[in-house]
Amino acid sequence: DDLASLDQSHSWDFFNSKAGLMYNINPSHNIYLSFGMAHREPTRADIKDAMKYGSNNTKIPEKLMDYELGYNHKSQSYAIGINLYYMDYRNQLVLTGKLSDVGYPLMTNVPESYRTGIEATIGLKPSSWLHWNRNVTLSRNIIKNYIENIDLYDSDQTWEFVGQQENHLGDTEISFSPSIIGSSILLIEPINNFVLSLTTKYVGSQYFDNTNNSERMLEAYFVNNLKFDYKLKLKGTRGLNLELMVNNIFNEDYLATAWVYRAAFADGSPEYREDGFFPQAGINIMTKIVV
């Protein structure tokens, strides 16, 4: 909207590799160790928004070095998996909690950060008509020595842009990164071609910016969805799938995401702040026909 030129050119070369070892203890048990390197370039919107309004804060690609150690066990009636991981980042692209002028989530590079944790999965199949799959992840997601940049204006009366105010916050949790998430899928097939499934999801509390401020935190939520799936056989066709989904069956009130905008003033006026939240739908029903 300021008619500024956004012309720019970038050239990035990546070498993404992965290596691992797996050892089969016996046909039912195995352990593995892996290392992977990956890069991710900024999106078009990240690059474009970084050049708006006379700024020149072009995002750069992130680099990830991923270390994993795991164990799997499988039998006819159940399966178990445990995975330990450490993800070491350089210039990770993390969400700031801010939105662009057209509502796109803004990201920034942070020099050093990591994500580490344990993932556990278990699948049960006590009979041919009953399956129950569950998983949980416990993690720590940390930015090292985070420096926050806040828009700085001369005063809350004239709002003349001065520059950026830096706040050194030390180690902080990465935004939108809950330390615990879990899910469960219970599948029941009482008759042929008819499946009833109950999906349960738990998401722990999470910050919606990178400042570790409890005022900018989304509370944990627990949601259950029910699905009925029936396959109707029709001559001359591959069949017809009829699906009925009843989402959020307990009508849970929860917020899945949010945004924040903050501004500081050189004359010492109190900080300006706006918060926006996205409440999710209560109980709702959807149907689908797949030919």
C-alpha positions as CSV (number, residue, x, y, z in Angstrom):
1,D,0.0,0.0,0.0
2,D,3.0,2.3,0.1
3,L,3.9,1.4,-3.6
4,A,7.4,0.4,-2.6
5,S,9.4,-1.8,-4.9
6,L,9.9,-5.3,-3.7
7,D,12.2,-6.4,-6.5
8,Q,14.9,-8.8,-5.2
9,S,16.8,-11.9,-6.1
10,H,18.2,-14.7,-3.9
11,S,20.2,-17.8,-4.6
12,W,20.4,-20.6,-2.0
13,D,22.2,-23.9,-2.3
14,F,21.3,-26.7,0.1
15,F,22.9,-30.1,0.9
16,N,20.3,-32.2,2.7
17,S,21.5,-35.6,3.9
18,K,20.5,-38.4,6.2
19,A,22.2,-41.4,7.6
20,G,21.2,-44.1,10.1
21,L,21.7,-47.5,11.5
22,M,19.0,-50.1,12.5
23,Y,19.6,-53.2,14.4
24,N,17.0,-56.0,14.5
25,I,17.3,-57.6,18.0
26,N,14.8,-60.3,16.7
27,P,11.9,-60.2,14.3
28,S,9.7,-58.3,16.9
29,H,12.2,-55.8,18.3
30,N,14.6,-53.2,16.7
31,I,16.5,-50.1,17.7
32,Y,17.7,-47.4,15.4
33,L,20.0,-44.3,15.4
34,S,19.8,-41.6,12.8
35,F,21.3,-38.2,11.9
36,G,19.8,-35.8,9.3
37,M,20.6,-32.4,8.0
38,A,17.9,-30.2,6.4
39,H,17.4,-26.6,5.3
40,R,14.3,-24.6,4.8
41,E,14.1,-21.3,2.8
42,P,11.7,-18.5,3.8
43,T,8.4,-18.4,2.0
44,R,7.5,-15.8,-0.7
45,A,5.4,-14.0,1.9
46,D,8.2,-13.9,4.4
47,I,10.6,-12.4,1.9
48,K,8.0,-9.9,0.6
49,D,6.9,-8.7,4.0
50,A,10.5,-8.2,5.2
51,M,11.0,-5.6,2.5
52,K,7.8,-3.5,3.2
53,Y,7.7,0.0,4.6
54,G,11.3,0.8,3.8
55,S,12.8,-2.0,6.0
56,N,15.5,-4.4,4.8
57,N,15.2,-7.4,7.1
58,T,15.3,-10.2,4.6
59,K,14.9,-13.6,6.1
60,I,17.5,-16.3,5.5
61,P,17.2,-20.1,5.3
62,E,17.2,-22.1,8.5
63,K,19.5,-25.1,9.1
64,L,18.5,-28.2,11.1
65,M,20.7,-31.0,12.4
66,D,18.4,-33.7,13.7
67,Y,19.6,-36.6,16.0
68,E,17.2,-39.5,16.8
69,L,17.4,-42.7,18.8
70,G,14.4,-45.1,18.9
71,Y,13.0,-48.5,19.7
72,N,10.1,-50.4,18.1
73,H,8.3,-53.6,19.1
74,K,5.6,-55.3,17.1
75,S,3.4,-58.3,17.7
76,Q,0.1,-59.5,16.3
77,S,-2.0,-57.7,18.9
78,Y,0.0,-54.6,19.7
79,A,2.9,-52.3,18.7
80,I,5.1,-49.9,20.7
81,G,7.4,-47.2,19.6
82,I,9.7,-44.8,21.5
83,N,11.7,-42.1,19.9
84,L,14.2,-39.6,21.5
85,Y,15.1,-36.6,19.4
86,Y,17.3,-33.5,19.5
87,M,16.8,-30.9,16.8
88,D,19.6,-28.3,16.7
89,Y,18.7,-25.2,14.7
90,R,20.7,-22.3,13.2
91,N,18.6,-19.3,12.1
92,Q,15.3,-21.2,12.7
93,L,12.3,-19.4,11.3
94,V,9.9,-19.0,14.2
95,L,6.5,-17.2,14.4
96,T,6.6,-13.9,16.1
97,G,2.9,-13.8,17.0
98,K,2.4,-10.7,14.8
99,L,0.4,-10.5,11.6
100,S,1.1,-8.6,8.4
101,D,-1.2,-5.9,7.2
102,V,-3.2,-8.6,5.2
103,G,-3.3,-11.1,8.1
104,Y,-0.3,-13.3,7.3
105,P,1.6,-14.7,10.3
106,L,5.0,-13.1,10.4
107,M,8.2,-15.1,11.1
108,T,11.7,-14.2,12.1
109,N,15.1,-15.9,12.2
110,V,16.6,-16.7,15.6
111,P,20.3,-17.5,15.6
112,E,20.3,-20.5,17.9
113,S,17.5,-22.7,19.1
114,Y,16.5,-26.3,19.7
115,R,13.6,-28.7,20.1
116,T,14.1,-31.9,22.1
117,G,11.9,-34.5,23.6
118,I,10.4,-38.0,23.6
119,E,7.7,-39.4,21.4
120,A,5.8,-42.6,22.4
121,T,3.3,-44.5,20.4
122,I,1.2,-47.6,21.2
123,G,-1.2,-49.5,19.0
124,L,-3.6,-52.1,20.3
125,K,-5.5,-54.7,18.1
126,P,-7.2,-57.0,20.6
127,S,-9.6,-58.2,17.8
128,S,-10.3,-57.8,14.1
129,W,-13.0,-55.3,14.7
130,L,-11.2,-53.1,17.3
131,H,-8.1,-50.9,16.9
132,W,-6.8,-48.3,19.4
133,N,-3.8,-46.1,18.5
134,R,-2.3,-43.6,20.9
135,N,0.6,-41.2,20.9
136,V,2.1,-38.6,23.2
137,T,5.0,-36.2,22.8
138,L,6.8,-34.4,25.7
139,S,9.2,-31.7,24.6
140,R,11.3,-28.6,25.3
141,N,11.4,-26.0,22.6
142,I,13.9,-23.2,23.4
143,I,15.3,-20.1,21.8
144,K,18.8,-19.3,23.1
145,N,19.4,-15.7,24.2
146,Y,16.4,-14.3,22.5
147,I,16.4,-10.7,21.5
148,E,12.9,-9.2,21.0
149,N,12.4,-6.3,18.6
150,I,9.4,-4.0,19.3
151,D,8.3,-1.1,17.0
152,L,9.4,2.2,18.7
153,Y,7.5,5.4,18.2
154,D,8.2,8.9,19.5
155,S,4.9,9.2,21.6
156,D,1.4,7.8,21.8
157,Q,0.1,11.1,20.5
158,T,1.9,11.5,17.2
159,W,3.0,7.9,16.5
160,E,6.0,8.8,14.4
161,F,8.1,5.7,13.8
162,V,11.6,5.9,15.3
163,G,13.0,2.5,14.9
164,Q,13.2,-0.8,16.9
165,Q,13.6,-1.3,20.6
166,E,15.6,-4.4,21.6
167,N,14.8,-6.4,24.7
168,H,17.3,-9.1,25.7
169,L,15.2,-11.9,27.3
170,G,17.7,-14.8,27.6
171,D,16.4,-18.3,26.9
172,T,12.7,-18.4,26.1
173,E,10.1,-21.0,24.8
174,I,9.4,-21.0,21.1
175,S,6.0,-19.6,20.2
176,F,3.1,-22.0,19.4
177,S,5.1,-25.0,20.7
178,P,3.3,-26.8,23.5
179,S,5.5,-29.0,25.7
180,I,2.9,-31.8,25.7
181,I,0.6,-33.0,22.9
182,G,-1.3,-36.3,22.7
183,S,-3.9,-38.1,20.6
184,S,-6.0,-41.2,20.6
185,I,-7.9,-42.9,17.7
186,L,-10.3,-45.7,18.6
187,L,-11.7,-47.6,15.6
188,I,-14.6,-50.0,15.9
189,E,-16.0,-52.0,13.0
190,P,-19.1,-53.7,14.3
191,I,-20.2,-54.9,10.9
192,N,-18.6,-55.1,7.5
193,N,-18.1,-51.8,5.7
194,F,-19.1,-49.7,8.7
195,V,-16.4,-48.0,10.9
196,L,-17.0,-45.9,13.9
197,S,-14.0,-43.8,15.1
198,L,-13.4,-41.6,18.1
199,T,-10.5,-39.2,17.8
200,T,-9.2,-37.4,20.9
201,K,-6.6,-34.7,20.9
202,Y,-4.9,-32.9,23.8
203,V,-2.7,-29.8,23.3
204,G,-0.9,-28.3,26.2
205,S,-0.6,-24.7,27.0
206,Q,1.6,-22.6,24.6
207,Y,2.8,-19.0,24.2
208,F,1.7,-17.1,21.2
209,D,4.9,-15.0,21.1
210,N,8.5,-15.7,22.1
211,T,8.6,-13.6,25.4
212,N,7.5,-16.3,28.0
213,N,4.9,-13.9,29.3
214,S,1.9,-15.6,30.9
215,E,-0.4,-12.9,29.6
216,R,0.3,-14.1,26.1
217,M,-0.4,-17.8,26.6
218,L,-3.1,-20.1,25.2
219,E,-4.6,-22.5,27.7
220,A,-4.5,-26.3,27.1
221,Y,-7.4,-27.9,25.4
222,F,-9.0,-31.4,25.0
223,V,-11.2,-32.1,22.0
224,N,-13.1,-35.2,20.8
225,N,-14.4,-35.9,17.3
226,L,-16.7,-38.7,16.3
227,K,-16.8,-40.2,12.7
228,F,-19.2,-42.7,11.1
229,D,-17.9,-44.2,7.8
230,Y,-20.0,-46.5,5.7
231,K,-19.1,-48.0,2.4
232,L,-22.0,-48.8,0.1
233,K,-21.4,-51.3,-2.6
234,L,-23.1,-50.4,-5.9
235,K,-23.0,-52.6,-9.0
236,G,-20.9,-51.2,-11.8
237,T,-19.1,-48.8,-9.5
238,R,-16.2,-48.8,-7.1
239,G,-18.7,-48.1,-4.3
240,L,-19.9,-45.1,-2.4
241,N,-18.4,-43.9,0.9
242,L,-20.8,-42.1,3.2
243,E,-19.2,-40.1,6.0
244,L,-20.7,-38.3,9.0
245,M,-18.4,-36.3,11.3
246,V,-19.5,-34.9,14.6
247,N,-16.7,-32.6,15.7
248,N,-16.1,-31.3,19.2
249,I,-18.7,-33.6,20.6
250,F,-18.5,-32.2,24.2
251,N,-18.8,-28.6,22.9
252,E,-15.4,-27.6,24.4
253,D,-14.6,-23.8,24.4
254,Y,-11.0,-23.4,23.3
255,L,-8.6,-21.1,21.4
256,A,-6.3,-22.8,18.9
257,T,-4.2,-19.7,17.9
258,A,-3.8,-16.0,18.5
259,W,-1.8,-12.9,17.6
260,V,-0.3,-9.9,19.3
261,Y,1.0,-6.4,18.4
262,R,3.0,-4.3,20.7
263,A,4.6,-0.8,20.4
264,A,6.9,1.1,22.7
265,F,7.3,4.9,23.0
266,A,10.5,6.9,23.3
267,D,8.9,9.4,25.6
268,G,8.2,6.7,28.2
269,S,4.4,6.4,27.6
270,P,3.0,3.0,28.6
271,E,3.4,0.2,26.0
272,Y,0.6,-0.2,23.5
273,R,-0.7,-3.7,22.9
274,E,-3.4,-5.5,20.9
275,D,-4.3,-9.1,21.2
276,G,-6.4,-11.2,18.9
277,F,-7.8,-14.7,19.4
278,F,-9.4,-17.3,17.2
279,P,-12.1,-19.2,19.1
280,Q,-12.9,-22.6,17.6
281,A,-16.2,-24.0,16.6
282,G,-18.3,-25.8,19.3
283,I,-20.1,-29.0,18.4
284,N,-20.6,-29.1,14.6
285,I,-21.6,-31.7,12.0
286,M,-20.2,-32.3,8.6
287,T,-21.1,-34.9,5.9
288,K,-19.2,-36.2,2.9
289,I,-19.9,-38.4,0.0
290,V,-17.0,-40.0,-1.8
291,V,-17.6,-41.7,-5.1
